Amino acid sequence: MLHVQHLHKAFGQQTVLHDVSFTIPKGEIACFIGKNGAGKSTLFHIIATLLHADSGTLTWDGRCYEQEAKAIRQQIGYVPQQLAIWEDFSVAQNMRFFEQLSPIRRSDEQLRAILKSVALEEWNRKAKHLSGGMKRKLNIALSLIHQPALLLLDEPTVGIDLRSKIEIQQALLALRDQFGMTMLYISHDMEEVTALADTIFNVGDDLFYTQLLQTKGIDTISLR
Ligand SMILES: Nc1ncnc2c1ncn2[C@@H]1O[C@H](COP(=O)(O)OP(=O)(O)OP(=O)(O)O)[C@@H](O)[C@H]1O
């Protein structure tokens, strides 16, 4: 379970997160929506241990971020908004490079299985010659090498075709169902959000999103 309590974060005079509290049970997918600048990525950076909150407490699986950040970090996978792949490396070289950075050793066979789990069958092709959808799949596969228990995805399907988008959705649902992986997912795509989410958090308490989803009979939880 991810437990966030009374989180506060400001950049100078600008308060971005004010008294944010929520809980996400293990093995669930929580989607985060909200307008540009609402604080979604900032919240993810804090949960990913990349940024410190000004105040508040976070725990993952009963472990407190303040005391056990390093151990928690090893259980987290992070898919950034920007592609974080080596364009001049092949798919295999990208996977092997990140495997070396990972705390867990993986054989080529295991790396290929990870690629297959996100519907990417390429191995020798250079990343710069992959389609946009394939690059996004590789970006996700890299974050899965150490089999994270908590996966954070910041708009992982931006700008790709519908088929790749649906393949990625199916892959994520399978990871949740097979491994009980907990996922936090930022998206502006309401169809994607409703297809994936066990819970939807509305960052910034934007009435537009609340009403939009209410018309579809879907509830959101507001975070200010
Ligand atoms: N390192 C930083 N220094 C100063 N201000 C920052 C920093 N990081 C984020 N901000 C500001 O905090 C606010 C929230 O940014 P954040 O990226 O978290 O929003 P977001 O909801 O993810 O937006 P988007 O949907 O555009 O990705 C913005 O006004 C942004 O300019």
The ligand as a MOL file (V3000), in Angstrom:
LIG
                    3D

  0  0  0     0  0            999 V3000
M  V30 BEGIN CTAB
M  V30 COUNTS 31 33 0 0 0
M  V30 BEGIN ATOM
M  V30 1 N 11.9220 22.4490 -10.2410 0
M  V30 2 C 10.9800 23.3890 -10.2950 0
M  V30 3 N 11.2490 24.6690 -9.9660 0
M  V30 4 C 10.2780 25.5990 -10.0060 0
M  V30 5 N 9.0010 25.3690 -10.3590 0
M  V30 6 C 8.6860 24.1240 -10.7000 0
M  V30 7 C 9.6410 23.0610 -10.6890 0
M  V30 8 N 9.0190 21.9110 -11.0670 0
M  V30 9 C 7.7410 22.2470 -11.3140 0
M  V30 10 N 7.5390 23.5630 -11.0930 0
M  V30 11 C 6.2610 24.2690 -11.2300 0
M  V30 12 O 5.2980 23.5650 -10.4800 0
M  V30 13 C 4.0380 23.5650 -11.1530 0
M  V30 14 C 3.5770 22.1430 -11.2970 0
M  V30 15 O 4.3880 21.4990 -12.2790 0
M  V30 16 P 4.1840 19.9750 -12.6750 0
M  V30 17 O 5.1570 19.6730 -13.7650 0
M  V30 18 O 4.2310 19.1460 -11.4600 0
M  V30 19 O 2.6880 19.9990 -13.2440 0
M  V30 20 P 1.9100 18.8960 -14.1000 0
M  V30 21 O 0.5590 18.7710 -13.4950 0
M  V30 22 O 2.7180 17.6540 -14.1770 0
M  V30 23 O 1.8280 19.5840 -15.5360 0
M  V30 24 P 1.7900 18.9290 -17.0140 0
M  V30 25 O 0.4090 18.3470 -17.1890 0
M  V30 26 O 2.0190 20.1060 -17.9110 0
M  V30 27 O 2.8860 17.9170 -17.1240 0
M  V30 28 C 4.2430 24.3020 -12.4650 0
M  V30 29 O 3.8060 25.6430 -12.2920 0
M  V30 30 C 5.7350 24.2490 -12.6660 0
M  V30 31 O 6.1940 25.3570 -13.3910 0
M  V30 END ATOM
M  V30 BEGIN BOND
M  V30 1 1 1 2
M  V30 2 1 2 3
M  V30 3 2 2 7
M  V30 4 2 3 4
M  V30 5 1 4 5
M  V30 6 2 5 6
M  V30 7 1 6 7
M  V30 8 1 6 10
M  V30 9 1 7 8
M  V30 10 2 8 9
M  V30 11 1 9 10
M  V30 12 1 10 11
M  V30 13 1 11 12
M  V30 14 1 11 30
M  V30 15 1 12 13
M  V30 16 1 13 14
M  V30 17 1 13 28
M  V30 18 1 14 15
M  V30 19 1 15 16
M  V30 20 2 16 17
M  V30 21 1 16 18
M  V30 22 1 16 19
M  V30 23 1 19 20
M  V30 24 2 20 21
M  V30 25 1 20 22
M  V30 26 1 20 23
M  V30 27 1 23 24
M  V30 28 2 24 25
M  V30 29 1 24 26
M  V30 30 1 24 27
M  V30 31 1 28 29
M  V30 32 1 28 30
M  V30 33 1 30 31
M  V30 END BOND
M  V30 END CTAB
M  END
